[in-house]
């Protein structure tokens, strides 16, 4: 009987968090499995003072929420490391699942593009503007939302698709293309702040619009026929921001939607999910 009472007391202590309770080790939680081209929401302990994905510092909000993402060519393994205020370290190894990218093999040599001085004179300032836009830090909170499609239509180009010319890989497709007619509206996929609204068509991107969603996550919309917002403007999910076009280097009217988390190119399809018809 004495042993039974002692055992019962131990169980009650564990259930009520008494002195005999086994402390639960703090954890870093993720919303899904790490995958090439994916972005994941996470939650860190309240006492986290530093969080890193590999060598990259990851911002953590006051409620412990954070965002991480994995490049199209992310390596198979990395680590998520949290340092707590009491000096403890949470070290979580991550295995990044590979993707089966659409690869087209061409039995012809890769033709290098000719970069004339005239082209470079136009292109360098454009690249500087894009880089400066991505360096901007805003108070946007769209990264916390479930993203929607900026335009509903036929997907005509997949993220990560690539051509290989006689064994030499060309550049992969850095976004998703949605076919449409010139003038059809494009809406914001999530809340954000406009970090670039080009005042003239860029050589490759045409009329380019970029929106920061916070925590290093941003969207780029290429080839627009019109831009309906201005740099610095806050936009809300579903708000009209522009219209489909064929400006820049485009073979026909469509929306190219590209996304990056810091330097990592990610797949918008994984954020927006399956496209639902209007």
Secondary structure, DSSP 4 states (H G I P E B T S, - for coil): -HHHHHHHHHHHHHHHT-TTPPPPPP--EESS--BTT-EEEEE--TTEEEEEETTEE----TTSEEEEE--TT--SEEEEEEEETTS-EEEEEEEPBP----EEEESS---PPP--HHHHHHHHHHHHHHHHHHH------GGGSPP--SS-S-EEE-TT-EEEETTEE-PPP-EEEEE--TT-EEE-SS-EEEEEE-SS-BTTTBEEEEEEEETTEEEEEEEESEE-S-TT-EE-TT-EEEE-B--SS-SSSEEEEEEEETTEEE-HHHHH-SPPP-
